[in-house]
């Protein structure tokens, strides 16, 4: 188990892809309190380690994306995402700054307070409605920089069936991410 202390207010636990456990804790939290937290969460930790182990075994034989494939996906993403972001930004009524495309292993998209949008190039391998969902999700963060009820209401006002696309990413997205080197 790895412990990272930082200027945060809460403690969290993460199961890494290699099945190791990462705990993030406030600087002032004692080792004893961290151990107590981990002990309370041991059922959750063990359940998720087993789930990830099974997932890793299931996807062990998949071929990894080549650098050329990633570059091609990124190029395609830059073109398609710019069009979609422009369209949905006008529908939502927000302005954005910069769009960046990456091959991320943990996120499909992100948004900064400065209006910069980041997207995963692997979105190009998802259904078009899933791409729309991620674009709308990130643009709605320009109105609500959180995942409050108001945020989800905003997403729903643009994409009433967004939950299907969110579910698709949760169920099938990891198969794509697992193919990154």
C-alpha positions as CSV (number, residue, x, y, z in Angstrom):
1,X,0.0,0.0,0.0
2,X,1.3,3.4,-1.0
3,X,0.3,6.5,1.0
4,X,0.5,10.0,-0.5
5,X,0.0,12.9,1.9
6,X,-0.8,16.3,0.5
7,X,-2.7,19.5,1.3
8,X,-6.1,17.9,1.0
9,X,-9.0,17.8,3.5
10,X,-10.2,14.2,2.9
11,X,-8.8,10.7,2.7
12,X,-9.4,8.5,-0.3
13,X,-8.4,5.0,-1.5
14,X,-7.7,4.0,-5.1
15,X,-7.0,0.6,-6.6
16,X,-4.4,0.9,-9.3
17,X,-4.4,-1.0,-12.6
18,X,-1.5,-3.2,-11.2
19,X,-3.8,-4.1,-8.2
20,X,-1.8,-2.0,-5.8
21,X,-3.6,0.2,-3.2
22,X,-3.0,4.0,-3.2
23,X,-4.2,6.0,-0.2
24,X,-4.3,9.8,-0.5
25,X,-4.5,11.6,2.9
26,X,-4.2,15.0,4.5
27,X,-0.7,16.0,5.6
28,X,-1.7,16.1,9.3
29,X,-3.5,12.7,9.4
30,X,-1.7,10.1,11.6
31,X,-0.6,6.7,10.4
32,X,-3.0,5.2,12.9
33,X,-6.0,7.1,11.5
34,X,-5.0,6.1,8.0
35,X,-4.7,2.4,9.1
36,X,-8.2,2.6,10.7
37,X,-9.7,4.1,7.5
38,X,-8.1,1.3,5.4
39,X,-9.4,-1.4,7.8
40,X,-12.9,0.0,7.6
41,X,-12.7,0.0,3.8
42,X,-11.1,-3.4,3.5
43,X,-14.2,-5.1,2.2
44,X,-14.5,-2.5,-0.6
45,X,-10.8,-2.7,-1.3
46,X,-10.8,-6.5,-1.6
47,X,-14.0,-6.5,-3.7
48,X,-12.5,-4.0,-6.2
49,X,-9.1,-5.7,-6.3
50,X,-10.8,-9.0,-7.3
51,X,-13.0,-7.2,-9.8
52,X,-10.0,-5.6,-11.4
53,X,-8.0,-8.9,-11.3
54,X,-10.8,-10.6,-13.3
55,X,-11.0,-7.7,-15.7
56,X,-7.2,-7.8,-16.3
57,X,-7.3,-11.6,-16.9
58,X,-10.2,-11.2,-19.4
59,X,-8.3,-8.5,-21.4
60,X,-4.8,-10.0,-21.1
61,X,-4.7,-11.2,-24.7
62,X,-5.7,-7.9,-26.4
63,X,-3.3,-6.3,-28.7
64,X,-2.0,-2.8,-27.7
65,X,-2.4,0.2,-29.9
66,X,0.6,1.2,-32.0
67,X,2.0,4.7,-31.9
68,X,0.8,5.2,-35.4
69,X,-2.8,4.1,-34.5
70,X,-2.7,6.5,-31.5
71,X,-1.5,9.4,-33.8
72,X,-4.2,8.6,-36.3
73,X,-6.9,8.6,-33.6
74,X,-5.6,11.9,-32.2
75,X,-5.6,13.5,-35.6
76,X,-9.2,12.4,-36.3
77,X,-10.2,13.5,-32.8
78,X,-8.9,17.0,-33.3
79,X,-11.1,17.4,-36.4
80,X,-14.2,15.8,-35.0
81,X,-14.1,17.2,-31.5
82,X,-13.5,20.7,-32.7
83,X,-16.7,20.5,-34.7
84,X,-18.7,18.9,-31.9
85,X,-17.4,21.3,-29.3
86,X,-18.3,24.4,-31.4
87,X,-21.8,23.0,-32.0
88,X,-22.6,22.1,-28.4
89,X,-20.9,25.3,-27.0
90,X,-23.3,27.4,-29.0
91,X,-26.3,25.2,-27.9
92,X,-25.2,25.4,-24.2
93,X,-24.3,29.0,-24.4
94,X,-20.6,28.8,-23.2
95,X,-17.3,29.8,-24.6
96,X,-14.2,27.6,-24.5
97,X,-10.6,28.4,-24.8
98,X,-8.3,25.5,-26.0
99,X,-8.9,21.9,-27.0
100,X,-6.2,19.3,-26.3
101,X,-6.3,15.6,-27.4
102,X,-4.4,13.0,-25.4
103,X,-4.2,9.3,-25.0
104,X,-5.2,9.2,-21.3
105,X,-5.6,6.1,-19.2
106,X,-7.9,7.4,-16.6
107,X,-10.2,10.0,-18.2
108,X,-12.3,10.5,-21.3
109,X,-12.3,14.3,-20.9
110,X,-11.7,17.1,-18.5
111,X,-12.3,20.8,-18.2
112,X,-10.3,23.6,-16.5
113,X,-11.7,26.7,-14.9
114,X,-9.9,28.6,-17.7
115,X,-12.1,26.9,-20.3
116,X,-9.5,24.5,-21.6
117,X,-10.9,21.2,-22.7
118,X,-9.0,17.9,-22.8
119,X,-10.3,14.8,-24.6
120,X,-9.1,11.2,-24.9
121,X,-8.2,10.2,-28.5
122,X,-9.8,6.8,-27.8
123,X,-13.2,8.6,-28.0
124,X,-12.9,8.0,-31.8
125,X,-13.5,4.3,-31.2
126,X,-16.7,4.9,-29.3
127,X,-20.2,5.4,-30.8
128,X,-21.0,9.0,-31.9
129,X,-23.5,9.5,-29.1
130,X,-20.9,8.6,-26.6
131,X,-18.6,11.3,-28.0
132,X,-21.5,13.8,-27.8
133,X,-22.0,12.9,-24.2
134,X,-18.4,13.5,-23.2
135,X,-18.3,16.8,-25.1
136,X,-21.5,18.0,-23.5
137,X,-20.3,16.8,-20.1
138,X,-17.2,18.8,-20.3
139,X,-18.9,21.9,-21.7
140,X,-21.5,21.8,-18.9
141,X,-18.6,22.1,-16.5
142,X,-18.0,25.6,-17.9
143,X,-21.3,26.4,-16.2
144,X,-21.0,24.1,-13.2
145,X,-17.5,23.1,-12.2
146,X,-18.8,20.1,-10.1
147,X,-21.1,17.1,-10.4
148,X,-24.0,18.7,-8.5
149,X,-27.7,18.1,-9.3
150,X,-27.6,21.4,-11.3
151,X,-24.7,20.1,-13.4
152,X,-26.5,16.8,-14.2
153,X,-29.7,18.7,-15.0
154,X,-27.8,20.8,-17.4
155,X,-26.4,17.7,-19.1
156,X,-29.9,16.2,-19.2
157,X,-31.3,19.3,-20.8
158,X,-29.0,18.8,-23.8
159,X,-28.9,15.0,-23.9
160,X,-31.9,13.5,-22.1
161,X,-30.6,10.0,-22.6
162,X,-27.0,10.8,-21.4
163,X,-27.1,8.0,-18.8
164,X,-27.0,5.3,-21.6
165,X,-23.8,6.8,-22.9
166,X,-22.3,7.2,-19.4
167,X,-23.1,3.5,-18.8
168,X,-21.5,2.5,-22.2
169,X,-18.2,4.2,-21.1
170,X,-18.3,2.5,-17.7
171,X,-19.0,-1.0,-19.2
172,X,-17.0,-0.9,-22.4
173,X,-14.5,2.0,-22.2
174,X,-12.0,0.2,-20.1
175,X,-11.5,-2.4,-22.9
176,X,-10.2,0.4,-25.1
177,X,-8.0,2.0,-22.4
178,X,-6.5,-1.4,-21.6
179,X,-5.1,-1.4,-25.1
180,X,-2.9,1.6,-24.5
181,X,0.8,0.8,-23.9
